[in-house]
Amino acid sequence: MTLDIPVTGRHHADERPASSMVITDPRDGSPVGELPSADVDEVRAAIDAARAAFPAWRRTPAEERAQALRAAADALEERIDELAELEGRETGRRRDDAVGGLRAAVSTLRQYAELGPLHRGLSLLGAADATDFLRPEPRGVVAVITPWNDPAAITAGLVGAALATGNTVVLKPSERCPHLGRRLGELLACGLPDGVLSTVLGAAETGQALVTSVDVDAVAHVGSSRTGEWIARAVALTGAHLIRENGGNDALLVDAGVDPAWAAAQIARGAFTNSGQLCTAVERVFLHRDVAAEVIAALVAEAEARNAAGPAPLVDERMREQVHAHVLDALASGARALVGGEVPGGPGSGYPATVLVDCTPDMLVFREETFGPVAPVMVVESFAEGLALAADDEHGLAATVLTCDLAHAHAAIDALPVGTVKVNDVFGGAPGGSAQPRGRSGSGFGYGPELLDELTTVKAVHLGAGAPRRGDASPDPGTPYDPGTPQNPDTPQDPDTPQDLGASHGEEAPR
């Protein structure tokens, strides 16, 4: 089975099949390297190897699987400098940000090493002479498709949870950072049995071969909404379970009474960190008129301070073209750029921190995910108006509200149709947090302890009393209890009427 599905990282690549991936450093355009793309046969071989390794890996004691994750975490930790350098060369990510993502990857692997052996089912209350319980079991072969914008942490989370629960994995990193993806795959697989974790490199054609295979039992994808929606259609035909965190169009709403300088720093952090290339980056800003002028002035100062060090690089020229197209659309529709908004000269794919004002909801920067260092601003007359506009979007990843009014905070938590609402902290959150994206932003728990549930399926078990030995008198089974039909013990029962309404699939109910 083959479907025309562009399966990539954060934003879709050219849909022409490619035999190799040529990577240049987005900071200065210098060559990084060239790697071949896996063809259909190589993908098929990786899936077959994962299928063959699954029976033994699923029966490996959970604590032994946990030890493998701890070893992988140690291997990553020992090579943080090497991996951060490689990530910077392929994606342009600042060293501090890359190191932070790698440290998060190490922490996440250790987290799942601890959570995996503790993952459990539920016991049920049944008959006194029986035991009933729910048993979690691994799904099987999991295809993990990861992006380029935070590759180490996301890979560690999805792969770590899958391995901890007894699944085997075929990993496809983004074609925008294949050298880093290959190295991460090697380190994570070190010490694992053959076939438990394989890495295949490539773009759309490689991803198509992976997600359309009927021998893949689950797909975990972090990337663009467009790609995620194609994958959803593909797995509807194969029957694979799908977990996806896709694009966001996250709003940030500033209420009256909030300190303007603090609010501007929160907006800048949300819109400009990692050049705006984060799933939960701030994409739309709504300012209450009472504080708008002061917040905008402080936000411009924040952007200018960041630009003083030079424009931060976007991952490649294609990404810069998309970001700039959104800015040009806004300017043509009446917005004004108070800072930034122009493509810098020179090598690389840098783009300045940009503040747009006089924006309206019909502009591309408000309707679609820009995924660049752009803060588009709209002034609103009331908190209620801003909240209604923030909630009016087809995505549903996250949103932030800055307010001193507890009633307004509660109203936002209730009204915003997103997986995560952040109040007074644009990137806050406790370790192990997890959420379910809404709308075009995806589905399923992609992080936290709940990811272990996503990567397992539940089997209900009824363990009855021991069967009578041959020659023993058959015990009286008693009168089966039917919870759906109250019975009067003084009322004779029709001997031809089954008394156990739970009997199904052609089984004869006990008399």
PyMOL commands that set and color helices and strands:
alter all, ss='L'
color gray80, all
select helices_A, chain A and resi 40-58+62-78+80-91+95-118+151-164+178-189+204-211+225-238+260-276+289-307+317-332+364-367+383-391+406-415+450-454
alter helices_A, ss='H'
color red, helices_A
select strands_A, chain A and resi 20-24+31-36+122-124+131-138+141-145+168-172+197-199+218-222+241-245+250-254+282-288+312-313+336-339+350-351+354-357+374-380+395-396+398-402+420-423+438-439+442-443+456-463
alter strands_A, ss='S'
color yellow, strands_A
deselect
rebuild
show_as cartoon
